[in-house]
Amino acid sequence: MAEDRLSLVFGALADPIRRAILIRLTEGEATVAELAAPFDVSQPAISKHLRVLEHAGLVSRSRRATARLSRLEAEPLREVTTWLARYQRFWDESHERLDELLAALQARQDDDARHGHG
């Protein structure tokens, strides 16, 4: 069975170092050394993170002279956003129900206060 890209992307995003790498790559291409600099981890560990990101389609890698550069590939993030957007209606409806409940509770409290209850 082929791996589901959405699952690969969510798996890749599950790690805070990988998320930080993606944020750094929004600024442009970077070498492993540049990506490793802010972390207390080895360059081989960053390379492993990059392989996970690459497997998920979030990063592409190329060579420029002797440097191996990583670049953000944002299309899989658009797919995640599209998938998550399906839940927007659910959250909107939940918030509307909560707003209605709070308004009813406030109205009851106001009514009780006007009539000397509570």
C-alpha positions as CSV (number, residue, x, y, z in Angstrom):
1,M,0.0,0.0,0.0
2,A,1.4,3.4,-1.0
3,E,2.1,5.8,1.8
4,D,-0.5,8.5,2.2
5,R,1.1,11.9,1.6
6,L,-1.1,13.6,4.2
7,S,0.1,11.2,6.8
8,L,3.7,11.7,5.8
9,V,3.3,15.5,6.1
10,F,1.6,15.3,9.5
11,G,4.3,12.9,10.7
12,A,7.0,15.3,9.5
13,L,5.3,18.2,11.2
14,A,5.0,16.3,14.5
15,D,8.6,17.2,15.4
16,P,9.4,20.7,16.6
17,I,12.9,20.7,15.0
18,R,11.4,19.8,11.7
19,R,8.8,22.6,12.0
20,A,11.6,25.0,12.9
21,I,13.6,23.9,9.9
22,L,10.6,24.6,7.6
23,I,10.2,28.1,9.2
24,R,13.9,28.8,8.5
25,L,13.5,27.6,4.9
26,T,10.8,30.2,4.3
27,E,13.8,32.7,4.3
28,G,15.5,30.8,1.5
29,E,17.8,27.8,0.8
30,A,20.1,26.6,3.5
31,T,22.9,24.1,4.1
32,V,22.8,21.4,6.8
33,A,25.3,23.4,8.8
34,E,23.1,26.6,8.6
35,L,20.0,24.6,9.6
36,A,21.9,22.9,12.5
37,A,23.3,26.1,13.9
38,P,20.3,27.1,16.2
39,F,19.9,23.5,17.6
40,D,21.9,21.5,20.1
41,V,22.0,18.5,17.7
42,S,24.5,17.2,15.3
43,Q,24.5,17.8,11.5
44,P,23.8,14.1,10.9
45,A,20.7,14.4,13.1
46,I,19.6,17.5,11.0
47,S,20.3,15.4,7.9
48,K,17.9,12.7,9.2
49,H,15.2,15.4,9.8
50,L,15.8,16.6,6.3
51,R,15.3,13.1,4.9
52,V,11.9,12.9,6.7
53,L,10.9,16.3,5.4
54,E,12.1,15.3,1.9
55,H,10.2,12.0,2.0
56,A,7.0,14.0,2.9
57,G,7.6,16.3,-0.1
58,L,8.2,19.4,2.2
59,V,11.8,19.9,1.2
60,S,13.8,19.4,-1.9
61,R,17.6,19.2,-2.0
62,S,20.1,20.2,-4.6
63,R,23.8,20.7,-5.0
64,R,25.5,24.0,-5.7
65,A,29.3,23.5,-6.1
66,T,30.2,21.5,-2.9
67,A,27.2,22.7,-0.9
68,R,24.0,20.6,-0.5
69,L,21.1,23.0,-0.2
70,S,17.7,22.4,1.1
71,R,14.6,24.3,-0.2
72,L,11.1,24.5,1.1
73,E,8.4,22.9,-1.0
74,A,5.1,24.4,0.3
75,E,2.6,22.5,-1.9
76,P,2.1,19.7,0.7
77,L,1.2,22.4,3.3
78,R,-1.5,23.7,1.0
79,E,-2.9,20.1,0.9
80,V,-2.9,20.0,4.7
81,T,-4.6,23.4,4.9
82,T,-7.3,22.2,2.5
83,W,-7.8,19.1,4.6
84,L,-8.1,21.2,7.8
85,A,-10.4,23.7,6.2
86,R,-13.1,21.0,6.0
87,Y,-13.3,21.3,9.8
88,Q,-13.8,25.1,9.7
89,R,-17.6,24.7,9.3
90,F,-17.6,22.4,12.4
91,W,-15.7,25.0,14.5
92,D,-17.8,27.8,13.2
93,E,-21.1,26.0,14.1
94,S,-19.6,25.0,17.5
95,H,-18.7,28.6,18.2
96,E,-22.2,29.8,17.1
97,R,-23.8,27.3,19.5
98,L,-21.5,28.5,22.3
99,D,-22.3,32.1,21.6
100,E,-26.1,31.3,21.7
101,L,-25.7,29.5,25.0
102,L,-23.7,32.3,26.5
103,A,-26.3,34.8,25.3
104,A,-29.1,32.8,26.8
105,L,-27.3,32.4,30.1
106,Q,-26.6,36.2,30.2
107,A,-30.2,37.0,29.4
108,R,-31.3,34.7,32.2
109,Q,-28.9,36.3,34.6
110,D,-30.1,39.7,33.6
111,D,-33.7,38.7,34.0
112,D,-33.0,37.2,37.5
113,A,-31.2,40.4,38.5
114,R,-34.2,42.6,37.4
115,H,-36.6,40.4,39.3
116,G,-34.6,40.1,42.4
117,H,-33.6,36.4,42.0
118,G,-30.1,35.2,42.7
